[in-house]
Amino acid sequence: MVRKVRVRPRLIGGLLLTALLSAGVCLPVAAQVPAPGVTAPQPGAALPWSSLSPDQQRLLSRMSGQWDQLPPQRQQALASGSQRWLGMSPDQRTQARQRFNQWQQLPSQRRDQLRKRWEEFRSLPPARQQAARENFRKFQQLPQQRRQQLRQRWQSASPAQRQDMIDRARARRMERAPKLR
């Protein structure tokens, strides 16, 4: 027996908007907080190799010979990334490796598209970023079949229909937002 489920249009619009904003933003957003006792370097300032912890130096050992020639932003990114890596559990590291391998297998055009979406997401105000994360979390909690239906609906829509879906979701969100007075 097939059970009919009534789907609320607001839910669909919100979830579609979430999928749109969240697609490609699958990597967890980790706060870049320095390790206890480590002062954060000045943005754009070179980071001496000696300022890295022994664990970071071990992790980045293949970079030791060229560290001083790297741009300061790259040094800081590597130091920050190594600190995050060292703070991960074995399961988190396994997941990170899998995501990296998936990323490497993507065509360069798709990676560029995802980078652009990530930058668009990062340019959103914090409240909109949080709303997108919450909507994505709700979308992920839907049954697999329902998520697939929503994806197919989005993919089969024309650009005008997609824009209409986005506009309706925004209008519904504005209706639900508390009135500031």
BAKE-361962 format. One line per field, with one value per residue: residue number from 1; residue in one letter; chain; x, y, z negated of N, C-alpha, C in turn. Coordinates in Angstrom, 3 decimals, always signed. Each point is the difference from the previous one (the first is absolute). Layout:
REM BAKE-361962
n	NUM/...
res	A/...
chain	A/...
n_c1	X/...
n_c2	Y/...
n_c3	Z/...
ca_c1	X/...
ca_c2	Y/...
ca_c3	Z/...
c_c1	X/...
c_c2	Y/...
c_c3	Z/...
***
This chain:
REM BAKE-361962
n	1/2/3/4/5/6/7/8/9/10/11/12/13/14/15/16/17/18/19/20/21/22/23/24/25/26/27/28/29/30/31/32/33/34/35/36/37/38/39/40/41/42/43/44/45/46/47/48/49/50/51/52/53/54/55/56/57/58/59/60/61/62/63/64/65/66/67/68/69/70/71/72/73/74/75/76/77/78/79/80/81/82/83/84/85/86/87/88/89/90/91/92/93/94/95/96/97/98/99/100/101/102/103/104/105/106/107/108/109/110/111/112/113/114/115/116/117/118/119/120/121/122/123/124/125/126/127/128/129/130/131/132/133/134/135/136/137/138/139/140/141/142/143/144/145/146/147/148/149/150/151/152/153/154/155/156/157/158/159/160/161/162/163/164/165/166/167/168/169/170/171/172/173/174/175/176/177/178/179/180/181
res	M/V/R/K/V/R/V/R/P/R/L/I/G/G/L/L/L/T/A/L/L/S/A/G/V/C/L/P/V/A/A/Q/V/P/A/P/G/V/T/A/P/Q/P/G/A/A/L/P/W/S/S/L/S/P/D/Q/Q/R/L/L/S/R/M/S/G/Q/W/D/Q/L/P/P/Q/R/Q/Q/A/L/A/S/G/S/Q/R/W/L/G/M/S/P/D/Q/R/T/Q/A/R/Q/R/F/N/Q/W/Q/Q/L/P/S/Q/R/R/D/Q/L/R/K/R/W/E/E/F/R/S/L/P/P/A/R/Q/Q/A/A/R/E/N/F/R/K/F/Q/Q/L/P/Q/Q/R/R/Q/Q/L/R/Q/R/W/Q/S/A/S/P/A/Q/R/Q/D/M/I/D/R/A/R/A/R/R/M/E/R/A/P/K/L/R
chain	A/A/A/A/A/A/A/A/A/A/A/A/A/A/A/A/A/A/A/A/A/A/A/A/A/A/A/A/A/A/A/A/A/A/A/A/A/A/A/A/A/A/A/A/A/A/A/A/A/A/A/A/A/A/A/A/A/A/A/A/A/A/A/A/A/A/A/A/A/A/A/A/A/A/A/A/A/A/A/A/A/A/A/A/A/A/A/A/A/A/A/A/A/A/A/A/A/A/A/A/A/A/A/A/A/A/A/A/A/A/A/A/A/A/A/A/A/A/A/A/A/A/A/A/A/A/A/A/A/A/A/A/A/A/A/A/A/A/A/A/A/A/A/A/A/A/A/A/A/A/A/A/A/A/A/A/A/A/A/A/A/A/A/A/A/A/A/A/A/A/A/A/A/A/A/A/A/A/A/A/A
n_c1	+0.837/-0.283/+0.770/-1.036/+0.997/-0.615/+0.577/+0.447/-0.589/-0.240/-0.240/-0.676/-0.586/-0.202/-0.397/-0.722/-0.381/-0.237/-0.593/-0.616/-0.261/-0.418/-0.499/+0.862/-0.782/+0.624/+1.025/+0.309/-0.648/+1.312/-0.206/+0.661/+0.036/+0.946/+0.981/-0.367/+0.271/-0.665/+0.776/-1.094/+0.551/+0.705/-1.182/+0.453/+0.207/+1.281/-0.049/+0.880/+0.808/+0.861/-0.936/+0.199/-1.030/+0.630/-1.252/-0.151/+1.189/-0.342/-1.215/+0.671/+0.626/-0.812/-0.565/+0.707/+0.447/-1.269/-0.131/+1.270/-0.112/-0.798/-1.039/+0.011/-0.864/+0.875/+1.006/-0.751/-0.341/+1.264/+0.415/-0.958/+0.211/+1.301/-0.280/-0.828/+0.918/+0.906/-0.990/+0.111/-1.133/+0.354/-1.237/+0.212/+1.164/-0.608/-0.973/+0.940/+0.678/-1.152/-0.312/+1.258/-0.088/-1.198/+0.534/+1.047/-1.008/-0.404/-0.729/+1.018/-0.839/-0.265/+1.324/+0.186/-1.006/+0.518/+1.197/-0.606/-0.683/+1.167/+0.612/-0.999/+0.111/+1.323/-0.495/-0.784/-0.963/+0.581/-1.015/+0.299/+1.281/-0.348/-0.818/+0.987/+0.842/-0.883/-0.224/+1.311/+0.121/-1.014/+0.610/+1.138/-0.917/-0.281/-1.002/+0.849/-1.121/-0.342/+1.210/-0.066/-1.238/+0.425/+1.052/-0.797/-0.840/+1.029/+0.560/-1.256/+0.136/-0.682/+0.925/-1.017/-0.263/+1.296/+0.072/-1.094/+0.587/+1.109/-0.649/-0.703/+1.129/+0.578/-1.069/-0.011/+1.317/-0.254/-0.995/+0.886/+0.804/+0.523/-1.064/+0.939/-0.358
n_c2	-1.180/+0.910/+0.617/+0.782/+0.808/+0.829/+0.612/+0.677/+0.865/+0.524/-1.234/-0.246/+1.181/-0.140/-1.234/+0.428/+1.055/-0.821/-0.855/+1.049/+0.545/-1.211/-0.133/-0.906/+0.229/-1.065/+0.752/-0.578/+0.956/+0.003/+0.367/+1.038/-0.754/+0.856/-0.879/-0.565/+1.221/-0.119/+1.024/+0.568/-0.397/+1.086/+0.361/-0.849/-0.332/-0.074/-1.303/+0.243/-0.862/+0.702/+0.770/-0.970/-0.676/-0.820/-0.150/+1.325/+0.151/-1.010/+0.537/+1.131/-1.098/-0.434/+0.920/-0.666/-0.623/+0.134/-0.229/+0.409/-0.796/-0.621/+0.431/+1.093/+0.321/-0.547/+0.638/+1.077/-0.186/-0.296/+1.021/+0.762/-0.429/+0.112/+1.158/+0.285/-0.430/+0.614/+0.859/-0.658/-0.658/-1.274/-0.049/+1.134/-0.527/-1.147/+0.674/+0.693/-1.134/-0.584/+1.074/-0.041/-1.316/+0.204/+0.964/-0.785/-0.831/+1.119/+0.250/+0.602/-0.125/-1.220/-0.197/+0.616/-0.726/-1.048/+0.360/+0.270/-1.141/-0.560/+0.712/-0.372/-1.227/+0.072/+0.525/-1.041/+0.771/+0.047/+0.816/+0.456/+0.056/+0.470/+0.818/+0.207/+0.103/+0.743/+0.674/+0.048/+0.302/+0.825/+0.456/-0.037/+0.515/+0.487/-0.826/-0.965/-0.692/+0.650/-0.182/-1.232/-0.067/+0.609/-0.816/-1.029/+0.440/+0.239/-1.172/-0.393/+0.889/+0.874/+0.793/+0.288/-1.296/-0.194/+1.073/-0.475/-1.193/+0.589/+0.728/-1.098/-0.677/+0.983/+0.059/-1.331/+0.052/+0.984/-0.792/-0.986/+0.876/+0.066/+0.702/+0.778/+0.432
n_c3	+0.000/+0.865/-0.855/+0.110/+0.312/-0.818/+1.000/-1.016/+0.807/-1.187/-0.405/+1.091/-0.024/-1.301/+0.216/+1.014/-0.712/-1.005/+0.802/+0.505/-1.192/-0.309/+1.221/-0.214/-0.999/+0.372/+0.150/-1.128/-0.577/-0.090/-1.231/+0.467/-1.088/-0.370/-0.056/-1.137/-0.406/+1.133/+0.249/+0.418/+1.156/+0.248/+0.493/+0.913/-1.290/+0.304/+0.090/-0.957/+0.609/-0.709/+0.534/+0.890/-0.468/-0.836/-0.439/+0.037/-0.549/-0.808/-0.177/-0.128/-0.425/+0.937/-0.774/-0.893/+1.063/+0.257/-1.301/-0.068/+1.064/-0.860/+0.709/-0.740/+0.958/+0.839/-0.590/-0.098/+1.273/+0.302/-0.719/+0.479/+1.228/-0.253/-0.555/+1.011/+0.873/-0.731/+0.125/+1.147/-0.155/-0.224/-0.488/-0.647/-0.313/-0.277/-0.604/-0.603/-0.173/-0.369/-0.732/-0.453/-0.124/-0.549/-0.733/-0.202/-0.129/-0.562/+1.079/+0.555/+1.019/-0.447/-0.172/+1.181/+0.472/-0.609/+0.462/+1.154/-0.082/-0.320/+0.930/+0.794/-0.467/+0.108/+1.135/-0.310/-0.493/-1.191/-0.113/+1.201/-0.370/-1.198/+0.633/+0.854/-1.021/-0.637/+1.101/+0.140/-1.300/+0.180/+1.075/-0.700/-0.808/+1.192/+0.245/+0.296/+0.040/-1.106/-0.505/+0.476/-0.482/-1.099/-0.005/+0.296/-0.927/-0.804/+0.264/-0.101/-0.969/+0.696/+0.536/+0.792/+0.147/+0.156/+0.780/+0.592/-0.007/+0.392/+0.900/+0.290/-0.013/+0.682/+0.790/+0.028/+0.218/+0.850/+0.433/-0.119/+0.556/-1.221/-0.199/+0.516/-1.169
ca_c1	-0.837/+0.760/-0.531/+0.152/+0.515/-0.233/+1.212/-0.282/+0.791/+1.041/+1.104/+0.695/+0.740/+1.114/+0.992/+0.651/+0.924/+1.107/+0.817/+0.705/+1.060/+0.909/+0.658/+1.403/+0.551/-0.088/+1.075/-0.356/+0.634/+0.672/+0.531/+1.444/+0.439/+1.336/+0.113/+0.244/+1.376/+0.583/-0.602/-0.328/+0.889/-0.627/-0.341/+0.987/+1.359/+0.649/-0.088/+1.246/-0.131/+0.208/-1.205/-0.905/+0.201/+0.700/-0.947/-0.243/+1.217/+0.032/-1.055/+0.355/+1.445/+0.421/+0.031/+1.000/+1.056/-0.484/-0.916/+0.315/-0.311/-1.457/-0.645/-0.500/-1.369/+0.071/+0.545/-1.053/-1.026/+0.538/+0.080/-1.367/-0.509/+0.663/-0.553/-1.326/+0.213/+0.474/-1.117/-1.057/-0.001/+0.310/-1.150/-0.058/+1.097/-0.409/-1.005/+0.681/+0.725/-0.982/-0.472/+1.093/+0.084/-1.151/+0.301/+1.029/-0.570/-0.927/+0.582/+0.429/-1.118/-0.894/+0.675/-0.100/-1.378/-0.188/+0.740/-0.786/-1.142/+0.494/+0.255/-1.304/-0.504/+0.805/-0.313/-1.301/+0.051/+0.008/-1.352/-0.401/+0.811/-0.562/-1.283/+0.296/+0.464/-1.165/-0.828/+0.705/-0.170/-1.373/-0.047/+0.697/-0.810/-1.098/+0.290/+0.782/-0.894/-0.532/+1.104/+0.188/-1.110/+0.248/+1.115/-0.483/-0.879/+0.872/+0.786/-0.842/-0.603/+0.693/+0.561/-1.077/-0.710/+0.879/-0.018/-1.308/+0.069/+0.829/-0.766/-1.086/+0.600/+0.390/-1.215/-0.508/+0.917/-0.280/-1.281/+0.222/+0.986/-0.621/-0.046/+0.822/-0.598
ca_c2	+1.180/+1.242/+1.011/+1.357/+0.949/+1.385/+0.775/+1.430/+0.759/+0.782/-0.897/-0.284/+1.191/+0.199/-1.051/+0.222/+1.109/-0.549/-0.836/+0.903/+0.700/-0.932/-0.902/+0.327/+0.473/-1.226/-0.122/+0.664/+1.286/-0.072/+1.275/-0.014/+0.525/-0.495/-0.931/+0.704/+0.424/+0.443/+1.261/+0.031/+0.915/+1.132/-0.337/+0.420/-0.096/-1.300/-0.855/-0.775/-1.451/-0.278/+0.326/-1.143/-1.015/-1.181/-0.830/+0.666/-0.142/-1.381/-0.127/+0.818/-0.181/+0.094/+1.420/+0.693/+0.584/+1.131/+0.782/+1.436/+0.551/+0.039/+1.271/-0.022/-0.502/-1.459/-0.508/+0.058/-0.992/-1.323/-0.112/-0.127/-1.307/-1.061/+0.050/-0.638/-1.434/-0.595/-0.004/-0.909/-1.399/-0.873/-0.050/+1.272/+0.002/-0.896/+0.724/+1.095/-0.612/-0.380/+1.226/+0.509/-0.854/+0.342/+1.319/-0.169/-0.697/+0.878/+0.780/+1.330/+0.941/-0.209/+0.535/+1.459/+0.356/-0.176/+1.081/+1.226/-0.109/+0.145/+1.426/+0.651/-0.340/+0.721/+1.430/+0.223/+0.400/-1.174/-0.529/-0.761/-1.215/-0.904/-0.488/-0.981/-1.221/-0.626/-0.578/-1.181/-1.042/-0.497/-0.752/-1.262/-0.853/-0.566/-1.328/+0.012/+0.093/+1.366/+0.862/-0.256/+0.643/+1.442/+0.255/-0.165/+1.134/+1.153/-0.196/+0.032/+1.330/+0.972/+1.084/+0.883/-0.722/-0.037/+1.327/+0.117/-0.786/+0.765/+1.187/-0.425/-0.411/+1.235/+0.676/-0.745/+0.237/+1.357/-0.042/-0.651/+0.741/+0.889/+1.417/+0.871/+1.331
ca_c3	+0.000/+0.103/-0.894/+0.530/-0.970/+0.396/-0.197/-0.090/+0.980/-0.667/-0.300/+1.257/+0.408/-0.922/+0.210/+1.292/-0.181/-0.773/+0.877/+0.903/-0.701/-0.655/+0.946/+0.144/-1.259/-0.775/-0.955/-1.245/-0.225/-1.289/-0.459/+0.038/-1.277/-0.290/-1.112/-1.262/-0.196/+1.261/+0.412/+1.421/+0.728/+0.668/+1.387/+0.988/-0.538/+0.166/-1.179/-0.059/-0.189/-1.419/-0.770/+0.073/-1.033/+0.535/+0.758/+1.275/+0.798/+0.484/+1.007/+1.165/+0.189/+1.405/+0.374/-0.820/+0.819/+0.809/-0.831/+0.037/+1.318/+0.186/-0.370/-1.380/-0.074/+0.157/-1.258/-1.016/+0.340/-0.322/-1.458/-0.488/+0.419/-0.770/-1.359/+0.055/+0.224/-1.251/-0.950/+0.466/-0.414/+1.150/+0.912/+0.729/+0.975/+1.089/+0.786/+0.705/+1.125/+1.013/+0.655/+0.826/+1.192/+0.849/+0.561/+1.014/+1.155/+0.715/+1.107/-0.461/+0.157/-1.144/-1.181/+0.089/-0.313/-1.438/-0.673/+0.163/-0.917/-1.364/-0.207/-0.115/-1.329/-0.991/+0.057/-0.622/-1.414/-0.884/-0.238/+1.202/+0.007/-1.004/+0.519/+1.048/-0.676/-0.652/+1.064/+0.515/-1.010/+0.153/+1.261/-0.219/-0.857/+0.777/+0.549/+1.244/+1.160/+0.083/+0.450/+1.427/+0.715/+0.009/+0.924/+1.380/+0.312/+0.212/+1.212/+1.196/+0.134/+0.851/-0.816/-0.483/-1.052/-1.167/-0.615/-0.642/-1.241/-0.934/-0.405/-0.901/-1.278/-0.700/-0.462/-1.163/-1.115/-0.491/-0.733/-1.297/-0.794/-0.979/+0.395/-0.865/-0.123
c_c1	+0.884/-0.679/+0.256/+0.457/-0.248/+1.242/-0.371/+0.894/+1.119/+1.226/+0.817/+0.851/+1.208/+1.097/+0.724/+1.006/+1.225/+0.921/+0.822/+1.181/+1.052/+0.738/+1.443/+0.632/-0.085/+1.099/-0.398/+0.780/+0.590/+0.527/+1.514/+0.520/+1.386/-0.027/+0.257/+1.477/+0.685/-0.685/-0.235/+0.936/-0.795/-0.346/+1.051/+1.436/+0.547/-0.033/+1.273/-0.279/+0.086/-1.231/-1.026/+0.316/+0.775/-0.929/-0.302/+1.224/+0.104/-0.996/+0.375/+1.471/+0.430/+0.058/+1.163/+1.079/-0.422/-0.907/+0.242/-0.320/-1.515/-0.548/-0.569/-1.435/-0.019/+0.557/-1.090/-1.094/+0.475/+0.071/-1.390/-0.584/+0.639/-0.526/-1.382/+0.156/+0.390/-1.115/-1.119/+0.154/+0.382/-1.161/-0.109/+1.102/-0.340/-1.006/+0.653/+0.775/-0.960/-0.509/+1.078/+0.125/-1.154/+0.251/+0.998/-0.556/-0.998/+0.702/+0.328/-1.127/-0.962/+0.635/-0.065/-1.400/-0.251/+0.747/-0.795/-1.198/+0.433/+0.262/-1.310/-0.596/+0.730/-0.315/-1.371/+0.171/-0.072/-1.387/-0.476/+0.814/-0.591/-1.329/+0.227/+0.477/-1.170/-0.911/+0.655/-0.146/-1.395/-0.130/+0.641/-0.820/-1.204/+0.355/+0.695/-0.885/-0.526/+1.085/+0.219/-1.101/+0.231/+1.149/-0.456/-0.892/+0.844/+0.737/-0.835/-0.653/+0.838/+0.616/-1.075/-0.776/+0.841/-0.012/-1.315/-0.019/+0.782/-0.777/-1.121/+0.546/+0.418/-1.222/-0.573/+0.873/-0.252/-1.298/+0.195/+0.942/-0.718/+0.115/+0.806/-0.610/+0.478
c_c2	+1.248/+1.044/+1.373/+0.909/+1.390/+0.789/+1.472/+0.767/+0.813/-0.846/-0.265/+1.192/+0.243/-1.021/+0.171/+1.138/-0.467/-0.816/+0.874/+0.655/-0.950/-0.908/+0.444/+0.559/-1.167/-0.116/+0.710/+1.291/-0.046/+1.383/-0.099/+0.706/-0.544/-0.952/+0.784/+0.339/+0.485/+1.296/-0.025/+0.975/+1.148/-0.409/+0.564/-0.089/-1.404/-0.746/-0.842/-1.482/-0.345/+0.313/-1.138/-0.979/-1.176/-0.910/+0.620/-0.143/-1.407/-0.177/+0.721/-0.173/+0.123/+1.450/+0.744/+0.697/+1.224/+0.938/+1.501/+0.645/+0.081/+1.373/-0.103/-0.558/-1.530/-0.639/-0.054/-1.023/-1.411/-0.210/-0.209/-1.374/-1.133/-0.032/-0.648/-1.512/-0.693/-0.075/-0.959/-1.392/-0.856/-0.092/+1.281/+0.070/-0.887/+0.696/+1.125/-0.537/-0.367/+1.221/+0.575/-0.816/+0.274/+1.329/-0.127/-0.635/+0.863/+0.679/+1.421/+1.031/-0.108/+0.544/+1.524/+0.471/-0.102/+1.064/+1.300/-0.019/+0.182/+1.472/+0.778/-0.251/+0.807/+1.493/+0.319/+0.499/-1.256/-0.602/-0.828/-1.285/-1.029/-0.574/-1.057/-1.311/-0.749/-0.652/-1.253/-1.166/-0.610/-0.858/-1.376/-0.969/-0.586/-1.411/+0.136/+0.191/+1.430/+0.974/-0.160/+0.662/+1.505/+0.352/-0.092/+1.161/+1.237/-0.125/+0.081/+1.370/+0.876/+1.076/+0.935/-0.679/-0.065/+1.347/+0.229/-0.773/+0.765/+1.197/-0.367/-0.414/+1.231/+0.717/-0.710/+0.229/+1.379/+0.053/-0.559/+0.775/+0.921/+1.448/+0.817/+1.395/+0.674
c_c3	+0.000/-0.860/+0.603/-1.128/+0.529/-0.358/-0.002/+0.966/-0.657/-0.290/+1.261/+0.417/-0.878/+0.216/+1.332/-0.098/-0.772/+0.884/+0.946/-0.700/-0.556/+0.959/+0.182/-1.257/-0.969/-1.029/-1.280/-0.156/-1.399/-0.360/-0.029/-1.238/-0.280/-1.197/-1.277/-0.138/+1.271/+0.402/+1.496/+0.704/+0.602/+1.423/+0.946/-0.490/+0.217/-1.329/-0.056/-0.260/-1.487/-0.853/+0.038/-1.133/+0.606/+0.821/+1.369/+0.908/+0.572/+1.132/+1.304/+0.397/+1.462/+0.488/-0.677/+0.833/+0.792/-0.789/+0.131/+1.344/+0.252/-0.353/-1.424/-0.131/+0.107/-1.276/-1.071/+0.270/-0.343/-1.515/-0.605/+0.332/-0.785/-1.431/-0.035/+0.136/-1.302/-1.047/+0.381/-0.608/+1.216/+0.999/+0.827/+1.052/+1.194/+0.901/+0.798/+1.201/+1.127/+0.751/+0.914/+1.279/+0.952/+0.707/+1.144/+1.276/+0.778/+1.173/-0.491/+0.115/-1.189/-1.281/-0.007/-0.378/-1.517/-0.797/+0.057/-0.951/-1.453/-0.311/-0.125/-1.383/-1.064/-0.007/-0.601/-1.424/-0.881/-0.239/+1.191/+0.125/-0.971/+0.475/+1.074/-0.614/-0.635/+1.036/+0.585/-0.976/+0.088/+1.259/-0.193/-0.849/+0.727/+0.450/+1.360/+1.228/+0.174/+0.470/+1.497/+0.824/+0.106/+0.942/+1.460/+0.406/+0.321/+1.335/+1.269/+0.221/+0.928/-0.901/-0.554/-1.135/-1.277/-0.717/-0.717/-1.325/-1.071/-0.525/-0.972/-1.363/-0.804/-0.556/-1.225/-1.216/-0.602/-0.784/-1.392/-0.883/-0.990/+0.451/-1.009/-0.015/-1.238
***
